[in-house]
Amino acid sequence: MEAYCFKCRDKREIKDPQQVTLKNGRSATQGGCPQCGTKVFRIGKG
């Protein structure tokens, strides 16, 4: 699964993806950018 990294300004594969649930009940995936280590986040697709 890919997410947009704002630091690299490119789509990257999510490193160590984790399923999370937002306050409004929607699902999301969060993890890290394999290139720079910044936290990346993708709503839905879970």
C-alpha positions as CSV (number, residue, x, y, z in Angstrom):
1,M,0.0,0.0,0.0
2,E,1.3,3.5,-0.9
3,A,0.8,6.8,0.8
4,Y,2.0,10.3,0.0
5,C,5.1,11.5,1.9
6,F,5.0,15.3,2.3
7,K,8.7,15.4,3.1
8,C,9.8,13.5,0.0
9,R,6.9,14.9,-2.0
10,D,6.3,11.5,-3.6
11,K,4.2,8.4,-3.1
12,R,6.0,5.8,-1.1
13,E,5.3,2.2,0.1
14,I,4.2,2.3,3.8
15,K,6.8,0.8,6.1
16,D,5.3,-1.1,9.1
17,P,1.6,-0.4,8.3
18,Q,-0.9,-0.4,11.1
19,Q,-4.7,-0.2,11.0
20,V,-6.2,2.6,13.0
21,T,-9.7,3.8,13.5
22,L,-10.4,7.6,13.4
23,K,-12.7,9.4,15.9
24,N,-15.5,9.4,13.3
25,G,-15.3,5.6,12.8
26,R,-13.5,5.6,9.5
27,S,-10.5,3.2,9.0
28,A,-7.1,4.4,8.1
29,T,-3.5,3.1,7.7
30,Q,-0.5,4.7,9.2
31,G,3.2,3.9,9.1
32,G,6.5,5.3,8.1
33,C,8.3,6.4,4.9
34,P,11.0,3.9,4.1
35,Q,13.1,6.7,2.5
36,C,13.1,9.5,5.2
37,G,11.3,7.9,8.2
38,T,8.5,10.5,8.3
39,K,5.1,9.3,9.5
40,V,2.7,8.7,6.6
41,F,-1.0,8.3,6.8
42,R,-3.7,7.0,4.4
43,I,-7.4,7.3,5.1
44,G,-9.6,4.4,3.9
45,K,-8.1,1.5,2.0
46,G,-8.0,-0.8,4.9
